[in-house]
Amino acid sequence: MNIAQNLVDAATFLGDMTWKTWWALVLGFTIAGAVQAFVSEDRMTDVLGGRGLREIGLGSLFGFLSSSCSFGAVATAKSLFKKGASPESSFAGFQFASTNLVIEIGLVMWILLGWQFVAADVFGGILMILLLAGITKYIVPDSWFEAARDHARSGDEENGTVRDPVCGMEVDPNDDDSVYIETDDGTAYFCSESCKETFVNQQKPATWREKLFTVSGWKNAFRNAIGEWEMLWDDLVAGFIIASLLAAFVPRSWWAQLFTLAPEGTVAWVVLGSAIGVLVGVLTFVCSVANVPFALVLWSSGIPFGGVMSFIYADLIVPHIVDMYRKYYGKRLAAVLFLSIFAVATLTGIVTHYAWGAVGLIPKRAGTGGSVPHTYTTVLNVVFTAVFVAQMYVTYFESSGGQEESAAHAD
């Protein structure tokens, strides 16, 4: 094995995946920041606070429109849940739809794998959302979600720190430079003046429409987005590097051996293939869209049709996203989300495999292939790089000026 060449391949893979996912990351965190800045808790509760099919559908629609990568989707779902959205609309509807039922993943899947896989992604995605909603509504105790919501809003003290009620970042209340205000519920600590300003603005009676059409409202949204980056930067970098090393050092031929544990065409082959698909997705994940090219490798290597779908659905339970669940909601709900999504992704792959087999929609392995258009990625990266630069400017230049002004008034 040529270690030097593998490291070069890993670096190339890392750069390629960063390029493909950059715009989606910026968009996802921008949406998270906008949700915090524009949507009040009462309004969010009215729209997504219920636990019925209407709220699940609206959450899924918002997720589809958000077109986010998994890291950004989890950050946005946290904002929704923290502000009062139900587990069904945020975890089942929004979070899953924003990673697996979006336009760009459908486009790439159509080109590389074929329209049968796109149709299966939609069918399986809807089934998975409903199954997850059933688990959150009928199996997981409501008290667990209430505890998780409290954890997301303020957090328990950990190692002498508290959590910023706006972005969730850890704050040391004993730090001489800590930012805080006194509220009716006690002292609230913040990671920055921007989060403090956002918190104050959230308490104002203005509607989301009034906030949406003001410069100050968008500045708050931009600062919130950078706050999300600051909180999850380490997780993102580590996740991308691990995935790149796996892609470079594990031979593709090795994956084929995973799908010969049971005779092809048997029930055991479908069940094991779907479960292994989820496991491989957990170990090799980069982002939803970037999973599709590797799904083509697995499909060519002998994975069942349903295993391909299970592999793609596993993007929300990779180690670093599970760690995000732990930070946001606590260990208990992180374990619940991991086990639930693993089981549901496996079951959905099995059901989809047999459903598509019954109607003759499983394509031949030799009938897939193609290339991914890159123009849309370039355009979106340019646009959202400009957005990111604007967010950085508002946060680190205008915000610093605002802090100095606040300090002057305090003196």
C-alpha positions as CSV (number, residue, x, y, z in Angstrom):
1,M,0.0,0.0,0.0
2,N,1.4,3.4,-1.0
3,I,0.7,5.4,2.1
4,A,1.9,8.7,0.5
5,Q,-0.4,8.3,-2.5
6,N,-3.4,7.4,-0.2
7,L,-2.8,10.5,1.8
8,V,-2.8,12.5,-1.4
9,D,-6.1,10.8,-2.4
10,A,-7.5,11.6,1.0
11,A,-6.6,15.2,0.6
12,T,-8.1,15.3,-2.9
13,F,-11.3,13.7,-1.6
14,L,-11.5,16.1,1.3
15,G,-11.1,19.1,-1.1
16,D,-13.6,17.7,-3.5
17,M,-16.2,17.0,-0.8
18,T,-15.7,20.4,0.8
19,W,-16.2,22.0,-2.6
20,K,-19.4,20.0,-3.1
21,T,-20.9,20.7,0.3
22,W,-19.7,24.3,1.0
23,W,-22.8,26.1,-0.3
24,A,-25.1,23.7,1.5
25,L,-23.3,24.2,4.8
26,V,-23.6,28.0,4.5
27,L,-27.2,27.7,3.5
28,G,-28.0,25.4,6.4
29,F,-26.4,27.6,9.0
30,T,-28.0,30.7,7.5
31,I,-31.4,29.1,7.8
32,A,-30.6,28.2,11.4
33,G,-29.6,31.8,12.1
34,A,-32.7,33.1,10.3
35,V,-35.0,30.8,12.3
36,Q,-33.5,32.2,15.5
37,A,-33.8,35.8,14.4
38,F,-37.2,35.9,12.7
39,V,-39.4,33.2,14.3
40,S,-40.7,33.7,17.8
41,E,-41.3,30.7,20.0
42,D,-45.1,31.3,20.0
43,R,-45.2,31.5,16.2
44,M,-43.2,28.3,15.8
45,T,-45.4,26.5,18.3
46,D,-48.5,27.6,16.3
47,V,-47.1,26.3,13.1
48,L,-45.1,23.2,14.1
49,G,-46.0,22.6,17.7
50,G,-48.6,20.0,17.0
51,R,-48.0,16.3,16.7
52,G,-50.3,15.4,13.8
53,L,-49.9,14.8,10.1
54,R,-50.4,18.5,9.3
55,E,-47.3,19.4,11.4
56,I,-45.3,16.5,10.0
57,G,-46.2,17.6,6.5
58,L,-45.3,21.2,7.1
59,G,-42.0,20.2,8.8
60,S,-41.2,18.0,5.8
61,L,-42.1,20.9,3.4
62,F,-39.8,23.3,5.2
63,G,-37.1,20.7,5.2
64,F,-37.5,20.2,1.4
65,L,-37.3,23.9,0.8
66,S,-34.2,24.3,3.1
67,S,-32.1,22.0,0.9
68,S,-29.5,21.6,3.6
69,C,-26.7,19.2,4.2
70,S,-27.0,17.0,7.3
71,F,-24.8,19.2,9.6
72,G,-26.9,22.2,8.7
73,A,-30.1,20.3,8.9
74,V,-29.4,19.1,12.5
75,A,-28.5,22.7,13.5
76,T,-31.7,24.0,12.0
77,A,-33.8,21.2,13.6
78,K,-32.4,22.1,16.9
79,S,-33.5,25.7,16.5
80,L,-37.0,24.6,15.5
81,F,-37.3,22.1,18.4
82,K,-35.9,24.6,20.9
83,K,-38.5,27.2,19.9
84,G,-41.4,24.8,20.4
85,A,-41.7,22.6,17.3
86,S,-42.8,19.0,18.1
87,P,-40.5,16.0,17.8
88,E,-42.5,14.8,14.9
89,S,-42.3,18.0,12.8
90,S,-38.6,18.7,13.7
91,F,-36.8,15.4,14.0
92,A,-39.0,13.2,11.7
93,G,-40.2,15.8,9.2
94,F,-37.8,18.7,8.8
95,Q,-34.5,17.0,9.7
96,F,-34.9,14.0,7.4
97,A,-36.6,15.9,4.5
98,S,-33.9,18.6,4.4
99,T,-31.2,16.0,3.8
100,N,-32.8,13.2,1.8
101,L,-35.8,14.7,-0.1
102,V,-34.1,17.8,-1.6
103,I,-33.7,18.7,-5.2
104,E,-30.0,18.4,-5.5
105,I,-29.8,14.8,-4.2
106,G,-32.6,13.8,-6.5
107,L,-30.8,15.3,-9.5
108,V,-27.5,13.6,-8.7
109,M,-29.3,10.3,-8.0
110,W,-31.2,10.5,-11.3
111,I,-28.0,11.0,-13.3
112,L,-25.8,8.4,-11.5
113,L,-28.3,5.7,-10.5
114,G,-31.5,6.3,-12.5
115,W,-35.1,7.5,-12.0
116,Q,-36.0,4.3,-10.2
117,F,-33.8,5.3,-7.3
118,V,-35.2,8.8,-7.2
119,A,-38.7,7.4,-7.0
120,A,-37.6,5.0,-4.3
121,D,-35.9,7.8,-2.4
122,V,-39.2,9.7,-2.2
123,F,-41.3,6.6,-1.4
124,G,-38.8,5.5,1.3
125,G,-38.3,9.0,2.6
126,I,-42.1,9.5,3.3
127,L,-42.3,6.0,4.9
128,M,-39.2,6.8,7.1
129,I,-40.7,10.1,8.2
130,L,-44.0,8.4,9.2
131,L,-42.2,5.6,11.0
132,L,-39.9,8.0,12.9
133,A,-43.0,10.1,13.8
134,G,-44.7,7.0,15.1
135,I,-41.7,6.3,17.3
136,T,-41.5,9.8,18.7
137,K,-45.2,10.0,19.3
138,Y,-46.1,6.6,20.6
139,I,-42.9,5.0,22.0
140,V,-40.6,7.6,23.4
141,P,-42.0,9.2,26.7
142,D,-43.0,12.8,26.4
143,S,-41.0,13.7,29.5
144,W,-37.8,12.7,27.6
145,F,-38.5,15.3,24.9
146,E,-39.3,18.0,27.5
147,A,-36.0,17.3,29.2
148,A,-34.2,17.5,25.8
149,R,-35.9,20.8,25.0
150,D,-34.8,22.2,28.3
151,H,-31.3,21.0,27.5
152,A,-31.4,22.6,24.1
153,R,-32.7,25.9,25.4
154,S,-30.4,26.5,28.3
155,G,-28.5,23.4,29.1
156,D,-27.4,21.9,32.4
157,E,-24.2,23.2,34.0
158,E,-21.2,21.2,32.7
159,N,-17.8,21.7,34.2
160,G,-18.8,25.1,35.6
161,T,-20.3,26.3,32.3
162,V,-23.9,27.1,31.1
163,R,-25.3,27.3,27.6
164,D,-26.2,30.3,25.6
165,P,-30.0,30.3,25.3
166,V,-29.8,31.5,21.7
167,C,-27.1,29.4,20.0
168,G,-26.5,26.7,22.6
169,M,-22.8,27.3,22.9
170,E,-21.1,26.7,26.3
171,V,-20.4,29.9,28.3
172,D,-18.3,30.2,31.5
173,P,-20.3,32.5,33.8
174,N,-17.2,33.2,35.9
175,D,-15.3,34.6,32.9
176,D,-14.6,38.4,33.5
177,D,-15.6,39.0,29.8
178,S,-18.9,37.1,30.0
179,V,-21.9,38.7,28.4
180,Y,-25.1,38.5,30.4
181,I,-28.4,40.2,31.3
182,E,-30.9,39.8,34.1
183,T,-34.3,38.3,33.1
184,D,-37.5,37.4,35.0
185,D,-36.2,33.8,35.0
186,G,-32.7,34.7,36.4
187,T,-29.4,35.6,34.8
188,A,-28.9,34.6,31.1
189,Y,-25.4,34.3,29.8
190,F,-24.3,34.6,26.2
191,C,-21.3,33.7,24.1
192,S,-21.3,37.1,22.4
193,E,-23.0,40.5,22.1
194,S,-24.7,39.3,19.0
195,C,-26.5,36.5,20.8
196,K,-27.4,38.8,23.6
197,E,-28.9,41.2,21.0
198,T,-30.8,38.4,19.4
199,F,-32.2,37.3,22.7
200,V,-33.4,40.8,23.5
201,N,-35.0,41.2,20.1
202,Q,-36.7,37.8,20.5
203,Q,-38.5,39.2,23.5
204,K,-39.9,42.2,21.6
205,P,-43.5,41.9,20.4
206,A,-42.6,42.5,16.7
207,T,-43.9,39.8,14.3
208,W,-41.5,37.7,12.1
209,R,-42.6,39.8,9.0
210,E,-41.6,43.0,10.7
211,K,-38.2,41.4,11.6
212,L,-37.8,39.9,8.1
213,F,-37.9,43.2,6.4
214,T,-35.4,45.1,8.5
215,V,-31.6,45.4,8.2
216,S,-31.2,44.7,11.9
217,G,-33.2,41.5,11.6
218,W,-30.9,40.1,8.9
219,K,-27.8,41.2,10.8
220,N,-29.0,39.2,13.7
221,A,-29.6,36.2,11.4
222,F,-26.1,36.6,10.0
223,R,-24.5,36.7,13.5
224,N,-26.5,33.7,14.6
225,A,-25.3,31.8,11.5
226,I,-21.6,32.4,12.5
227,G,-22.5,31.3,16.0
228,E,-23.5,28.0,14.6
229,W,-20.2,27.7,12.7
230,E,-18.3,28.5,15.9
231,M,-20.1,25.8,17.8
232,L,-19.7,23.0,15.3
233,W,-16.5,23.8,13.4
234,D,-14.5,21.2,15.2
235,D,-17.1,18.5,14.6
236,L,-17.3,19.4,10.9
237,V,-13.6,19.3,10.3
238,A,-13.1,16.0,12.2
239,G,-16.0,14.4,10.4
240,F,-14.8,15.3,6.9
241,I,-11.2,14.2,7.7
242,I,-12.3,10.8,9.0
243,A,-14.5,10.2,6.0
244,S,-11.7,11.2,3.6
245,L,-9.3,8.7,5.2
246,L,-11.8,5.9,5.0
247,A,-12.4,6.6,1.3
248,A,-8.7,6.6,0.6
249,F,-7.4,3.7,2.7
250,V,-10.2,1.2,2.3
251,P,-10.1,-0.6,-1.1
252,R,-13.4,-0.5,-3.0
253,S,-13.2,-4.3,-3.6
254,W,-13.4,-4.8,0.2
255,W,-17.0,-3.5,0.2
256,A,-18.1,-6.2,-2.2
257,Q,-17.2,-8.9,0.3
258,L,-19.8,-7.5,2.7
259,F,-22.7,-8.5,0.5
260,T,-21.8,-12.2,0.1
261,L,-22.7,-13.1,3.7
262,A,-26.0,-14.6,2.4
263,P,-27.1,-16.0,-1.0
264,E,-28.2,-13.3,-3.4
265,G,-32.0,-13.0,-3.7
266,T,-32.8,-14.5,-0.3
267,V,-34.6,-12.6,2.5
268,A,-31.4,-12.8,4.6
269,W,-29.5,-11.1,1.8
270,V,-32.0,-8.2,1.7
271,V,-32.2,-7.8,5.5
272,L,-28.4,-8.1,6.0
273,G,-27.7,-5.9,3.0
274,S,-30.0,-3.2,4.3
275,A,-28.5,-3.3,7.8
276,I,-25.0,-3.3,6.4
277,G,-25.9,-0.4,4.1
278,V,-26.8,1.7,7.2
279,L,-23.6,0.6,8.9
280,V,-21.5,1.6,5.9
281,G,-23.3,4.9,5.7
282,V,-22.4,5.6,9.3
283,L,-18.7,4.8,8.7
284,T,-18.2,6.6,5.4
285,F,-20.6,9.5,5.4
286,V,-19.6,12.9,4.0
287,C,-23.0,14.5,3.1
288,S,-26.2,13.4,1.5
289,V,-25.4,14.5,-2.0
290,A,-21.8,13.2,-1.9
291,N,-23.2,9.8,-0.7
292,V,-24.7,9.1,-4.1
293,P,-21.5,8.5,-6.0
294,F,-20.4,6.0,-3.4
295,A,-23.9,4.4,-3.5
296,L,-23.1,3.7,-7.2
297,V,-20.0,1.9,-6.1
298,L,-21.9,-0.2,-3.6
299,W,-24.7,-0.9,-6.1
300,S,-22.1,-2.1,-8.6
301,S,-20.5,-4.2,-5.8
302,G,-23.6,-6.3,-5.2
303,I,-25.6,-4.5,-2.4
304,P,-29.3,-5.1,-2.6
305,F,-31.5,-2.3,-4.1
306,G,-32.9,-1.6,-0.6
307,G,-29.4,-1.5,0.8
308,V,-28.6,1.4,-1.4
309,M,-31.6,3.3,0.0
310,S,-30.7,2.4,3.6
311,F,-27.1,3.6,3.0
312,I,-28.3,7.0,1.8
313,Y,-30.8,7.3,4.7
314,A,-28.0,6.7,7.3
315,D,-26.6,10.3,7.0
316,L,-28.2,11.4,10.2
317,I,-26.5,9.0,12.5
318,V,-22.9,9.3,11.7
319,P,-20.6,9.6,14.8
320,H,-20.2,13.4,14.7
321,I,-23.8,14.1,14.1
322,V,-24.7,11.8,17.0
323,D,-22.3,13.8,19.1
324,M,-24.2,16.9,18.0
325,Y,-27.4,15.3,19.3
326,R,-25.6,14.6,22.6
327,K,-24.5,18.3,22.9
328,Y,-27.9,19.6,21.9
329,Y,-30.3,17.2,23.7
330,G,-28.3,15.1,26.1
331,K,-27.1,11.5,26.0
332,R,-30.5,9.8,26.4
333,L,-32.2,11.4,23.4
334,A,-29.0,11.1,21.3
335,A,-29.2,7.3,21.9
336,V,-32.9,7.3,21.1
337,L,-32.3,9.1,17.8
338,F,-29.4,6.9,16.8
339,L,-31.2,3.6,17.5
340,S,-34.5,4.8,16.0
341,I,-33.0,6.1,12.8
342,F,-30.8,3.0,12.4
343,A,-33.8,0.6,12.8
344,V,-36.1,2.7,10.6
345,A,-33.5,3.2,7.9
346,T,-33.0,-0.6,7.8
347,L,-36.7,-1.4,7.8
348,T,-37.4,1.2,5.1
349,G,-34.7,-0.3,2.8
350,I,-36.2,-3.7,3.2
351,V,-39.8,-2.5,2.4
352,T,-38.6,-0.4,-0.5
353,H,-36.7,-3.3,-2.0
354,Y,-39.7,-5.7,-2.0
355,A,-42.1,-2.9,-3.1
356,W,-39.9,-2.0,-6.1
357,G,-39.3,-5.7,-6.8
358,A,-43.0,-6.4,-6.9
359,V,-43.7,-3.8,-9.6
360,G,-40.5,-4.6,-11.5
361,L,-38.7,-1.3,-10.9
362,I,-35.4,-2.6,-9.7
363,P,-32.9,-1.7,-12.5
364,K,-30.1,-3.9,-13.8
365,R,-26.7,-3.2,-12.2
366,A,-25.2,-2.6,-15.6
367,G,-27.8,-0.1,-16.5
368,T,-26.7,2.8,-14.3
369,G,-23.9,5.3,-14.6
370,G,-23.3,8.8,-15.8
371,S,-21.7,12.0,-14.7
372,V,-22.6,14.8,-12.3
373,P,-23.0,18.3,-13.6
374,H,-20.7,20.7,-11.8
375,T,-22.0,24.1,-13.0
376,Y,-24.7,24.4,-10.4
377,T,-22.2,23.7,-7.6
378,T,-19.8,26.5,-8.9
379,V,-22.6,29.0,-9.1
380,L,-24.0,28.2,-5.7
381,N,-20.5,28.2,-4.1
382,V,-19.9,31.7,-5.4
383,V,-23.2,33.0,-4.2
384,F,-23.0,31.5,-0.7
385,T,-19.3,32.5,-0.3
386,A,-20.5,36.0,-0.7
387,V,-23.2,35.4,1.9
388,F,-20.6,33.9,4.2
389,V,-18.2,36.9,3.8
390,A,-21.1,39.2,4.6
391,Q,-21.9,37.2,7.7
392,M,-18.3,37.3,8.8
393,Y,-18.2,41.1,8.3
394,V,-21.3,41.7,10.3
395,T,-20.2,39.5,13.1
396,Y,-16.6,40.4,13.6
397,F,-16.5,44.0,12.4
398,E,-19.8,45.6,13.0
399,S,-20.5,43.5,16.1
400,S,-17.2,44.5,17.6
401,G,-18.1,48.1,17.1
402,G,-21.4,47.5,18.7
403,Q,-19.7,45.9,21.7
404,E,-17.4,48.9,22.1
405,E,-20.4,51.2,21.9
406,S,-22.3,49.1,24.5
407,A,-19.2,49.2,26.8
408,A,-19.1,53.0,26.5
409,H,-22.7,53.3,27.5
410,A,-22.1,51.0,30.4
411,D,-19.2,53.2,31.6
